[in-house]
Amino acid sequence: MKLAKIAAFAAVTAFGGTAASAQDTFVTIGTGGQTGVYFVVGQSIARLVNRGTGDHGIRVTAPSTGGSIANINSIMAGDMEMGVAQSDWQFHAYNGSSQFEGNQFEDLRAVFSVHPEPFTVVARADSGIETFDDLKGKRVNIGAPGSGQRATMEIVMNTLGWTMDDFALASELAPAEQSAALGDNNVDAIIYTVGHPNGSIQEATSTVDARLISVQGGGIDGLVDANPYYAYTTIPGGMYAGTDEDVTTFGVRATFVTSATVPDEVVYTMVKAVFDNFDRFRSLHPAFANLKEEEMISAGLSAPLHPGAEQYYRERGWIE
């Protein structure tokens, strides 16, 4: 693992002092597409940590990536130290299930969770799509391979007994490309598992007459009931042009994850940078505005907490 460079961090006194070495430690956070909230999560954490580099010696970068599964795979391979991932893919990676069957990541560790992420369907008003079932026979962007949105869509399809052949077109566009595709009438609908409000969806609904579609009932009820990392949620009406009423769908939660091989003092310092500046963190994106510390240290976390995170949470009296 490239954490050899983290050896330069030396010791941090009681996890909270200044670095004993003048040589910086470099940490990479995997995020997502540049129009998505994952990118903002990574950039926000990096900004808060880098404000204190002179004291602790950690420098963080947070490049755009393919999303949840790509981030977990990169952490597993040692190409990144940390990343943002949907709560369902955290569960599957740690337990070796679904797309991680035969490739269990036992060293995956949870750090904290972030915002809820509803499974979101946006359809052109002229597409004739009124319900989720109406996607059959339509041109649908199901998401880029390796992304959490694509993997979740595949689970939904498997639950409902759908295949790619059920669509007139199943495109694999990245989040940054899908709004233009909807506006240019290259697809009838886009699927996005993302926090709200989202810039990509705002762009899509402001450039073409479109609306959000409810995802509930039938097989979705069974999917939510059978999986603890899913829950029904509501996207408020009026958030996007064309959708005045609340929309019910199910969702996951964005989580911040790392590996057991990342030193405790590094994780501790990064967690401290976020929660010691919590009001500042919540101000960095509208999706963070309603975050609560007590939920972030438990909600959607199925892998064990990293010891560095546990140390900070104990010091704050949040866990025993």
C-alpha positions as a Markdown table, in Angstrom:
| # | Residue | x | y | z |
|---|---|---|---|---|
| 1 | Met | 0.0 | 0.0 | 0.0 |
| 2 | Lys | 1.2 | 3.5 | -0.7 |
| 3 | Leu | 0.9 | 4.3 | 3.0 |
| 4 | Ala | 4.7 | 4.0 | 3.2 |
| 5 | Lys | 4.6 | 7.7 | 2.7 |
| 6 | Ile | 2.4 | 8.0 | 5.9 |
| 7 | Ala | 5.4 | 6.7 | 7.9 |
| 8 | Ala | 6.7 | 10.3 | 7.4 |
| 9 | Phe | 3.9 | 11.4 | 9.7 |
| 10 | Ala | 5.9 | 10.0 | 12.7 |
| 11 | Ala | 4.0 | 10.3 | 16.0 |
| 12 | Val | 1.3 | 12.7 | 16.9 |
| 13 | Thr | 1.2 | 13.3 | 20.6 |
| 14 | Ala | -2.0 | 11.8 | 22.1 |
| 15 | Phe | -3.5 | 12.0 | 18.6 |
| 16 | Gly | -3.9 | 15.7 | 18.9 |
| 17 | Gly | -0.4 | 17.3 | 19.0 |
| 18 | Thr | 1.8 | 18.6 | 16.2 |
| 19 | Ala | 3.7 | 16.3 | 13.9 |
| 20 | Ala | 7.1 | 15.3 | 15.0 |
| 21 | Ser | 8.4 | 15.4 | 11.4 |
| 22 | Ala | 8.4 | 18.3 | 9.1 |
| 23 | Gln | 7.8 | 16.0 | 6.2 |
| 24 | Asp | 4.1 | 16.0 | 5.1 |
| 25 | Thr | 1.8 | 13.0 | 4.9 |
| 26 | Phe | -0.3 | 12.8 | 1.7 |
| 27 | Val | -3.8 | 11.3 | 1.9 |
| 28 | Thr | -6.1 | 10.8 | -1.1 |
| 29 | Ile | -9.9 | 10.7 | -0.8 |
| 30 | Gly | -12.0 | 9.1 | -3.5 |
| 31 | Thr | -15.1 | 11.1 | -4.4 |
| 32 | Gly | -17.4 | 10.9 | -7.4 |
| 33 | Gly | -18.4 | 13.0 | -10.4 |
| 34 | Gln | -17.6 | 16.7 | -10.2 |
| 35 | Thr | -21.3 | 17.6 | -10.3 |
| 36 | Gly | -22.2 | 15.3 | -7.5 |
| 37 | Val | -22.3 | 15.7 | -3.7 |
| 38 | Tyr | -19.6 | 13.1 | -3.2 |
| 39 | Phe | -17.1 | 15.4 | -4.8 |
| 40 | Val | -18.2 | 18.2 | -2.5 |
| 41 | Val | -17.8 | 15.8 | 0.5 |
| 42 | Gly | -14.2 | 15.0 | -0.3 |
| 43 | Gln | -13.3 | 18.5 | -1.2 |
| 44 | Ser | -14.9 | 19.8 | 2.0 |
| 45 | Ile | -13.0 | 17.3 | 4.2 |
| 46 | Ala | -9.8 | 18.1 | 2.4 |
| 47 | Arg | -10.3 | 21.8 | 2.9 |
| 48 | Leu | -10.9 | 21.5 | 6.6 |
| 49 | Val | -7.9 | 19.1 | 7.1 |
| 50 | Asn | -5.5 | 21.2 | 5.0 |
| 51 | Arg | -6.3 | 24.3 | 7.0 |
| 52 | Gly | -4.2 | 22.7 | 9.8 |
| 53 | Thr | -1.4 | 21.1 | 7.7 |
| 54 | Gly | 1.1 | 23.3 | 9.4 |
| 55 | Asp | 0.3 | 21.8 | 12.7 |
| 56 | His | -0.3 | 18.1 | 11.9 |
| 57 | Gly | 1.5 | 17.6 | 8.6 |
| 58 | Ile | -1.3 | 16.0 | 6.6 |
| 59 | Arg | -2.1 | 17.1 | 3.1 |
| 60 | Val | -5.3 | 15.8 | 1.5 |
| 61 | Thr | -6.4 | 15.7 | -2.1 |
| 62 | Ala | -9.9 | 14.6 | -3.2 |
| 63 | Pro | -10.0 | 13.9 | -7.0 |
| 64 | Ser | -13.1 | 13.1 | -9.0 |
| 65 | Thr | -13.5 | 9.3 | -9.3 |
| 66 | Gly | -16.0 | 6.7 | -10.6 |
| 67 | Gly | -17.9 | 6.7 | -7.2 |
| 68 | Ser | -18.7 | 4.2 | -4.5 |
| 69 | Ile | -17.5 | 0.9 | -5.8 |
| 70 | Ala | -14.5 | 2.4 | -7.6 |
| 71 | Asn | -13.5 | 4.1 | -4.3 |
| 72 | Ile | -13.8 | 1.0 | -2.2 |
| 73 | Asn | -11.8 | -1.0 | -4.8 |
| 74 | Ser | -9.1 | 1.7 | -4.8 |
| 75 | Ile | -8.8 | 1.7 | -1.0 |
| 76 | Met | -8.7 | -2.1 | -1.1 |
| 77 | Ala | -5.9 | -2.0 | -3.7 |
| 78 | Gly | -3.9 | 0.6 | -1.7 |
| 79 | Asp | -4.3 | 3.3 | -4.4 |
| 80 | Met | -6.3 | 5.6 | -2.0 |
| 81 | Glu | -6.5 | 5.9 | 1.7 |
| 82 | Met | -10.1 | 7.0 | 2.1 |
| 83 | Gly | -13.3 | 7.4 | 0.1 |
| 84 | Val | -17.0 | 8.2 | 0.0 |
| 85 | Ala | -19.3 | 5.3 | -0.6 |
| 86 | Gln | -23.0 | 4.5 | -0.4 |
| 87 | Ser | -24.0 | 2.6 | 2.8 |
| 88 | Asp | -25.2 | -0.4 | 0.8 |
| 89 | Trp | -21.8 | -0.9 | -0.9 |
| 90 | Gln | -20.0 | -0.4 | 2.5 |
| 91 | Phe | -22.1 | -3.3 | 3.7 |
| 92 | His | -21.5 | -5.5 | 0.7 |
| 93 | Ala | -17.8 | -4.9 | 0.6 |
| 94 | Tyr | -17.3 | -5.7 | 4.3 |
| 95 | Asn | -19.5 | -8.8 | 4.1 |
| 96 | Gly | -18.3 | -10.0 | 0.7 |
| 97 | Ser | -21.8 | -10.0 | -0.8 |
| 98 | Ser | -23.4 | -8.8 | -4.0 |
| 99 | Gln | -20.7 | -7.4 | -6.3 |
| 100 | Phe | -18.0 | -8.1 | -3.7 |
| 101 | Glu | -18.8 | -11.8 | -3.5 |
| 102 | Gly | -15.4 | -13.6 | -3.5 |
| 103 | Asn | -13.6 | -10.3 | -2.9 |
| 104 | Gln | -14.5 | -9.5 | 0.7 |
| 105 | Phe | -12.7 | -6.4 | 2.1 |
| 106 | Glu | -12.3 | -7.4 | 5.8 |
| 107 | Asp | -10.1 | -4.4 | 6.4 |
| 108 | Leu | -12.8 | -1.9 | 5.4 |
| 109 | Arg | -13.4 | 0.5 | 8.2 |
| 110 | Ala | -16.2 | 3.1 | 8.7 |
| 111 | Val | -15.3 | 6.7 | 9.7 |
| 112 | Phe | -18.7 | 8.5 | 9.7 |
| 113 | Ser | -21.8 | 8.9 | 7.5 |
| 114 | Val | -22.8 | 12.0 | 5.8 |
| 115 | His | -26.1 | 12.9 | 3.9 |
| 116 | Pro | -29.0 | 10.7 | 2.9 |
| 117 | Glu | -29.0 | 9.7 | -0.8 |
| 118 | Pro | -32.4 | 9.0 | -2.3 |
| 119 | Phe | -32.6 | 6.8 | -5.4 |
| 120 | Thr | -33.7 | 9.5 | -7.8 |
| 121 | Val | -35.5 | 9.1 | -11.2 |
| 122 | Val | -35.8 | 12.2 | -13.4 |
| 123 | Ala | -37.9 | 11.8 | -16.6 |
| 124 | Arg | -38.7 | 14.1 | -19.5 |
| 125 | Ala | -42.3 | 15.4 | -19.3 |
| 126 | Asp | -42.9 | 14.3 | -22.9 |
| 127 | Ser | -41.6 | 10.8 | -22.3 |
| 128 | Gly | -44.9 | 9.4 | -21.0 |
| 129 | Ile | -43.2 | 8.2 | -17.8 |
| 130 | Glu | -45.5 | 8.6 | -14.8 |
| 131 | Thr | -44.3 | 5.7 | -12.7 |
| 132 | Phe | -41.1 | 3.7 | -12.3 |
| 133 | Asp | -42.7 | 0.8 | -14.2 |
| 134 | Asp | -43.0 | 3.1 | -17.2 |
| 135 | Leu | -39.2 | 3.1 | -17.6 |
| 136 | Lys | -39.6 | -0.2 | -19.5 |
| 137 | Gly | -39.3 | 0.4 | -23.2 |
| 138 | Lys | -37.7 | 3.8 | -22.7 |
| 139 | Arg | -34.2 | 5.2 | -23.1 |
| 140 | Val | -32.8 | 5.3 | -19.6 |
| 141 | Asn | -29.3 | 6.3 | -18.3 |
| 142 | Ile | -28.6 | 3.6 | -15.7 |
| 143 | Gly | -25.2 | 5.0 | -14.7 |
| 144 | Ala | -21.5 | 4.4 | -15.4 |
| 145 | Pro | -20.0 | 1.0 | -14.6 |
| 146 | Gly | -18.3 | 1.0 | -11.2 |
| 147 | Ser | -20.6 | 3.8 | -9.8 |
| 148 | Gly | -22.9 | 3.2 | -6.8 |
| 149 | Gln | -25.9 | 4.5 | -8.8 |
| 150 | Arg | -25.3 | 1.8 | -11.5 |
| 151 | Ala | -24.9 | -1.0 | -9.0 |
| 152 | Thr | -28.1 | 0.1 | -7.1 |
| 153 | Met | -30.0 | 0.3 | -10.3 |
| 154 | Glu | -28.9 | -3.3 | -11.1 |
| 155 | Ile | -30.2 | -4.5 | -7.8 |
| 156 | Val | -33.5 | -2.8 | -8.4 |
| 157 | Met | -33.7 | -4.4 | -11.8 |
| 158 | Asn | -32.9 | -7.8 | -10.4 |
| 159 | Thr | -35.5 | -7.4 | -7.7 |
| 160 | Leu | -38.1 | -6.5 | -10.3 |
| 161 | Gly | -37.0 | -9.2 | -12.7 |
| 162 | Trp | -35.9 | -6.7 | -15.4 |
| 163 | Thr | -33.0 | -7.0 | -17.8 |
| 164 | Met | -31.2 | -4.5 | -20.1 |
| 165 | Asp | -33.4 | -5.7 | -22.9 |
| 166 | Asp | -36.4 | -4.1 | -21.1 |
| 167 | Phe | -35.1 | -0.7 | -22.2 |
| 168 | Ala | -35.1 | 0.8 | -25.6 |
| 169 | Leu | -31.7 | 2.1 | -24.7 |
| 170 | Ala | -29.7 | 1.5 | -21.5 |
| 171 | Ser | -27.0 | 4.2 | -21.6 |
| 172 | Glu | -24.0 | 4.3 | -19.2 |
| 173 | Leu | -23.3 | 8.0 | -18.9 |
| 174 | Ala | -21.4 | 9.5 | -16.0 |
| 175 | Pro | -23.3 | 12.1 | -13.8 |
| 176 | Ala | -21.6 | 15.0 | -15.6 |
| 177 | Glu | -23.0 | 13.9 | -18.9 |
| 178 | Gln | -26.6 | 12.8 | -18.1 |
| 179 | Ser | -28.2 | 16.2 | -17.7 |
| 180 | Ala | -27.2 | 17.3 | -21.2 |
| 181 | Ala | -28.4 | 13.9 | -22.6 |
| 182 | Leu | -31.8 | 14.4 | -21.0 |
| 183 | Gly | -32.0 | 18.0 | -22.3 |
| 184 | Asp | -30.9 | 17.0 | -25.8 |
| 185 | Asn | -33.5 | 14.2 | -25.9 |
| 186 | Asn | -30.9 | 11.5 | -26.1 |
| 187 | Val | -32.5 | 9.7 | -23.1 |
| 188 | Asp | -36.0 | 9.7 | -21.6 |
| 189 | Ala | -34.9 | 9.4 | -18.0 |
| 190 | Ile | -31.9 | 9.4 | -15.8 |
| 191 | Ile | -31.2 | 7.5 | -12.6 |
| 192 | Tyr | -29.1 | 9.0 | -9.9 |
| 193 | Thr | -28.5 | 8.0 | -6.2 |
| 194 | Val | -27.5 | 11.3 | -4.8 |
| 195 | Gly | -27.9 | 13.9 | -2.0 |
| 196 | His | -30.3 | 16.8 | -2.6 |
| 197 | Pro | -30.4 | 19.5 | -3.8 |
| 198 | Asn | -28.1 | 18.4 | -6.6 |
| 199 | Gly | -26.6 | 20.6 | -9.3 |
| 200 | Ser | -26.9 | 18.0 | -12.0 |
| 201 | Ile | -30.6 | 17.5 | -11.4 |
| 202 | Gln | -31.1 | 21.3 | -11.1 |
| 203 | Glu | -29.5 | 21.7 | -14.5 |
| 204 | Ala | -31.6 | 19.0 | -16.0 |
| 205 | Thr | -34.9 | 20.3 | -14.7 |
| 206 | Ser | -34.1 | 23.9 | -15.6 |
| 207 | Thr | -33.2 | 23.2 | -19.2 |
| 208 | Val | -36.0 | 20.8 | -20.1 |
| 209 | Asp | -39.5 | 20.1 | -18.9 |
| 210 | Ala | -38.9 | 17.2 | -16.6 |
| 211 | Arg | -40.1 | 15.7 | -13.3 |
| 212 | Leu | -39.0 | 13.4 | -10.5 |
| 213 | Ile | -40.7 | 10.0 | -10.4 |
| 214 | Ser | -41.8 | 8.1 | -7.3 |
| 215 | Val | -40.1 | 4.7 | -6.6 |
| 216 | Gln | -42.2 | 2.7 | -4.1 |
| 217 | Gly | -44.5 | -0.3 | -3.6 |
| 218 | Gly | -44.4 | -3.8 | -5.0 |
| 219 | Gly | -40.9 | -5.3 | -5.2 |
| 220 | Ile | -39.4 | -2.0 | -3.8 |
| 221 | Asp | -41.2 | -2.6 | -0.5 |
| 222 | Gly | -39.6 | -6.0 | -0.2 |
| 223 | Leu | -36.2 | -4.6 | -1.1 |
| 224 | Val | -36.4 | -2.0 | 1.6 |
| 225 | Asp | -37.8 | -4.5 | 4.2 |
| 226 | Ala | -35.0 | -7.0 | 3.5 |
| 227 | Asn | -32.0 | -4.7 | 3.7 |
| 228 | Pro | -31.1 | -2.6 | 6.8 |
| 229 | Tyr | -29.1 | -0.1 | 4.7 |
| 230 | Tyr | -32.2 | 1.0 | 2.7 |
| 231 | Ala | -35.1 | 3.2 | 3.9 |
| 232 | Tyr | -37.9 | 5.1 | 2.3 |
| 233 | Thr | -37.3 | 8.8 | 2.1 |
| 234 | Thr | -38.9 | 11.9 | 0.7 |
| 235 | Ile | -37.6 | 14.5 | -1.8 |
| 236 | Pro | -39.4 | 17.7 | -0.9 |
| 237 | Gly | -41.7 | 19.2 | -3.5 |
| 238 | Gly | -40.6 | 22.5 | -5.0 |
| 239 | Met | -36.9 | 21.7 | -4.8 |
| 240 | Tyr | -36.7 | 21.2 | -8.6 |
| 241 | Ala | -38.6 | 22.8 | -11.4 |
| 242 | Gly | -41.5 | 20.6 | -12.6 |
| 243 | Thr | -41.9 | 18.7 | -9.3 |
| 244 | Asp | -44.2 | 20.6 | -7.0 |
| 245 | Glu | -45.3 | 17.7 | -4.8 |
| 246 | Asp | -43.2 | 15.6 | -2.5 |
| 247 | Val | -41.7 | 12.5 | -4.1 |
| 248 | Thr | -41.3 | 9.2 | -2.2 |
| 249 | Thr | -38.5 | 6.9 | -3.0 |
| 250 | Phe | -36.0 | 4.7 | -1.1 |
| 251 | Gly | -32.4 | 5.6 | -0.4 |
| 252 | Val | -29.1 | 4.9 | 1.2 |
| 253 | Arg | -26.6 | 7.1 | 3.0 |
| 254 | Ala | -23.3 | 8.5 | 1.9 |
| 255 | Thr | -20.5 | 7.2 | 4.2 |
| 256 | Phe | -16.9 | 8.0 | 4.6 |
| 257 | Val | -14.7 | 4.9 | 4.7 |
| 258 | Thr | -11.0 | 3.9 | 5.0 |
| 259 | Ser | -8.8 | 0.8 | 5.6 |
| 260 | Ala | -7.7 | -0.7 | 8.9 |
| 261 | Thr | -4.1 | -0.2 | 7.6 |
| 262 | Val | -4.4 | 3.6 | 7.7 |
| 263 | Pro | -2.7 | 4.8 | 11.0 |
| 264 | Asp | -5.0 | 5.7 | 13.8 |
| 265 | Glu | -3.5 | 9.2 | 14.2 |
| 266 | Val | -4.2 | 10.1 | 10.6 |
| 267 | Val | -7.9 | 9.1 | 10.8 |
| 268 | Tyr | -8.2 | 10.8 | 14.2 |
| 269 | Thr | -6.8 | 14.1 | 12.9 |
| 270 | Met | -9.1 | 14.1 | 9.9 |
| 271 | Val | -12.2 | 13.3 | 12.0 |
| 272 | Lys | -11.2 | 16.0 | 14.4 |
| 273 | Ala | -10.9 | 18.5 | 11.6 |
| 274 | Val | -14.5 | 17.9 | 10.5 |
| 275 | Phe | -16.2 | 17.7 | 13.9 |
| 276 | Asp | -14.2 | 20.5 | 15.6 |
| 277 | Asn | -15.4 | 22.7 | 12.7 |
| 278 | Phe | -18.9 | 21.1 | 12.3 |
| 279 | Asp | -20.8 | 24.3 | 11.6 |
| 280 | Arg | -18.3 | 25.2 | 8.9 |
| 281 | Phe | -18.6 | 21.7 | 7.4 |
| 282 | Arg | -22.4 | 21.9 | 7.3 |
| 283 | Ser | -22.3 | 25.3 | 5.5 |
| 284 | Leu | -20.3 | 23.9 | 2.6 |
| 285 | His | -23.3 | 22.3 | 0.8 |
| 286 | Pro | -27.1 | 22.5 | 1.2 |
| 287 | Ala | -27.2 | 18.6 | 1.6 |
| 288 | Phe | -25.1 | 19.0 | 4.8 |
| 289 | Ala | -27.4 | 21.5 | 6.4 |
| 290 | Asn | -29.4 | 19.1 | 8.5 |
| 291 | Leu | -26.6 | 16.7 | 9.5 |
| 292 | Lys | -26.5 | 15.7 | 13.2 |
| 293 | Glu | -23.3 | 14.5 | 14.9 |
| 294 | Glu | -25.1 | 11.6 | 16.7 |
| 295 | Glu | -26.5 | 10.2 | 13.4 |
| 296 | Met | -23.2 | 10.6 | 11.5 |
| 297 | Ile | -21.3 | 8.3 | 13.9 |
| 298 | Ser | -23.8 | 5.5 | 13.5 |
| 299 | Ala | -26.3 | 5.8 | 10.7 |
| 300 | Gly | -25.5 | 3.5 | 7.7 |
| 301 | Leu | -22.3 | 2.2 | 9.2 |
| 302 | Ser | -22.0 | -1.6 | 8.8 |
| 303 | Ala | -18.2 | -1.9 | 8.9 |
| 304 | Pro | -16.4 | -1.5 | 12.2 |
| 305 | Leu | -15.4 | 2.0 | 13.2 |
| 306 | His | -11.8 | 2.8 | 12.6 |
| 307 | Pro | -9.9 | 3.1 | 15.9 |
| 308 | Gly | -8.8 | 6.6 | 15.1 |
| 309 | Ala | -12.5 | 7.7 | 14.7 |
| 310 | Glu | -13.5 | 5.8 | 17.8 |
| 311 | Gln | -10.8 | 7.6 | 19.8 |
| 312 | Tyr | -12.2 | 11.0 | 18.9 |
| 313 | Tyr | -15.8 | 10.0 | 19.5 |
| 314 | Arg | -14.9 | 8.7 | 23.0 |
| 315 | Glu | -13.2 | 11.9 | 23.8 |
| 316 | Arg | -16.4 | 13.8 | 22.8 |
| 317 | Gly | -18.5 | 11.4 | 25.0 |
| 318 | Trp | -20.5 | 10.2 | 22.0 |
| 319 | Ile | -19.6 | 6.5 | 22.5 |
| 320 | Glu | -18.4 | 4.5 | 25.4 |
